[in-house]
Amino acid sequence: MPFFKTTKNILTTPWEDELWDDNWMDSDKVVLPPNSNWDYHRELQIEDVSIWEVLYQQGGGIGIYAAWDPYAEFYLITQHNFSIRTNAIETYYGPDAQKLVEKRAKELKVPPLTKYKIWVEPEDMWLYENPTTNALILP
């Protein structure tokens, strides 16, 4: 079952619980919090995201999160140092963001992140594919 946190849960009170609604347990199916799609009219900022999907959390303070509301190719990596009360924050946005997060997770010695197949509308494929160029070769 996926877990979700608010921006406040992640940045201000990382030791507290995740976003939860008791009504989610009233169904025999996975119930997800509502979300909307980001329109990419400008670069998304941390403050724009109200709900994050938890991709990875480690007791030592490392967390990897994906924007859920609004839903976008936007990721947040946090490294909390509780003893000196500091937060290192990294964000990754747009095309190839997922690949960059996977690379960074490997550098942080995080186990491979779980991947799921999702449906992507054709007009949004630019976020997930490397652009190909059609070169004209002249004799």
Secondary structure as UniProt FT lines:
FT   STRAND          4..6
FT   HELIX           7..11
FT   TURN            14..15
FT   HELIX           22..26
FT   HELIX           46..48
FT   STRAND          51..57
FT   TURN            59..60
FT   STRAND          62..69
FT   STRAND          74..81
FT   TURN            82..85
FT   STRAND          86..93
FT   TURN            95..96
FT   HELIX           97..107
FT   TURN            108..109
FT   HELIX           122..127
//
